Amino acid sequence: MSRSAHPAGPRHADVLTEGHYSAPAADLNVLDEKVWSRTVTRDADGALTVGGITVARLAEEFGTPAYFLDESDFRARCRAWSEAFGPDADVFYAGKAFLSRAVVRWLKEEGLNLDVCSGGELTTALDAGMPAERIAFHGNNKTVAEIERAVEAGIGRIVLDSFQEIVRVAHIAQRHGVRQRVQIRVTVGVEAHTHEFIATAHEDQKFGIALADGQAAEAVRRALSLDGLDLIGVHSHIGSQIFDMAGFEVSARRVVQLLAEIRDEHGVELPEIDLGGGLGIAYTSEDDPREPHEIAKALSDIVTRECESAKLRTPRISVEPGRAIVGPTAFTLYEVGTIKPLEGLRTYVSVDGGMSDNIRTALYDAEYSVALVSRTSDAEPMLVRVVGKHCESGDIVVKDAFLPADLAPGDLIAVPATGAYCRSMASNYNHALRPPVVAVRDGEARAIVRRETEEDLLRLDVG
Ligand code: LLP
C-alpha cells in the first residue's frame, strides 16, 4: 500500500476551541513514511504491519500497550550514520534514548560505539558484550562507585563535567595505576532552538564547563597537569530535537577555537572533538529532519575549514545520536478503551497506557501523530485528544489529532516515533506495569524487554 502524507494535527488548542480549525485534507488511512519506521505498511485488509506482522497478531501475542521496534530499520539507521561519518569519525549511540542488551548487540554488530550516563547503562552495555574501549561515560554527577567501575572496566573515555570530577577521576585512575582517557565537556553558549528542558549549551544550566569566562581553559590546564588523565579532546552537546544546523556549526567553531588556544598555551594539539547528539526526528508530518549524510558533511566542512584557518590538524570527530537512530524505529500500540465526545470541543479517546509509557507530551509539550491501525475506515475525520488512564488531566499522549469518527472501543491505534525517551523514561505511576519492547524483523517478533508484571511490583515492595 502506498504511503504518503499523514494529516498533521492542529497545533494549538485555542485555535480549535474557536472553531477555526478545519478537517485534514489527506486520507487518514494513508501512513506518512516520515513518521513511521521503514517496514511499516498496511496489508490488503488495511491492518498495519511491521516487519511483515500485523498489529492484530502482535497485540494478541504481546498485549497492549507495547512498543514495537523495527529491528532492520534500527540497524539501517546505525549503518547510515556510520557510513555518513566514515572511518575518520566515531558514532556513539546515546543509550539514554533506549538501551537494552539486544540493542547493545545490534550496535556492536553494526560497528557503533556507545555512550552511557549511569552505572545501570554501563552494566547493561558490558553485560551484553560491548567492548569497554568502545564506551564513553557521561553525566554531571557520576558517583565515585560509577567512576571506579568505569575505570576498572577500561572504559574508552570519561567525559568530565566539573572541576571536582577532574580531580575525582584523576585520583581513581591513579589508584588503579592507569591514565584514563578523558574529554572535557564545555558549554559553548549556544541557544539551541528547542524546548528549554532539553537545551544544554546555554550557560545557565547544570551541564559542562563554560567556555565564555575562561573556565574551560582552566579545566584544560588542570586536566593536563594530572598524571591520571589522558586528555584526548573537548566535548560539546547543545541540546536535543534540533533541526537547525546553525547551532552545531557555532558549537563546532567555538570548540575548534578552544583547541587552537590550547595549542597556543600548552603546545598540545588535542586529537579529538565530540559534537554530541541532538538531531531532530519527525514526530509529525510537519517536521523535516536532516539526513545523516547532510549532518556529517555540514559538521566536517565546518571543522575542516576552522582548523585550516587556525592552522590546526583536523581532529577526529565523534557524534552521539540517540533519538535520530532509535526514535523513528518504534511505535506504541494501544487499545482504545473509552471514547468521550465533548460537544463543541473535541473527543477524548482513552487508551490503556498514557503518561507512564510516554511522558514527553506532558513534560515537553511534545507533538505526536496517531493512526487507527487495526483497520482502515472511510468515516469522516474526528478531532481527538488521545489520553491515558492515569489520574491526572495532564495525562495526554497526543494533544490534537484526527481519527475516523467510527472509532470504537477495542480498535487498535498506534503512535509512531516513540523509540526514543519513551520506554527509557517510563514510570510505574498509578502502579502501571511498564510495557514490553518487542523487536520485529522479517516476520519474527520477540520481546527484548518483557512487560512488567504485578509480581515485579510486589517484589520491590518489601513491606
Ligand atoms: N550526548 C549527550 C551528552 C546527551 O546529553 C544527549 C542527550 C545525547 C548525546 C543524545 O541526544 P539525542 O541525539 O538523543 O537528542 N528526554 C528528552 C531528551 C533528553 C536528552 C538528554 N541528552 C526528550 O525526550 O526529548
Residues whose N, C-alpha, C, O or C-beta is under 5 A from the ligand:
A	BS01	LLP	A94 A97 H138 I198 H237 G239 S240 Q241 G276 G277 G278 L279 E320 P321 G322 R323 A324 R360 Y421
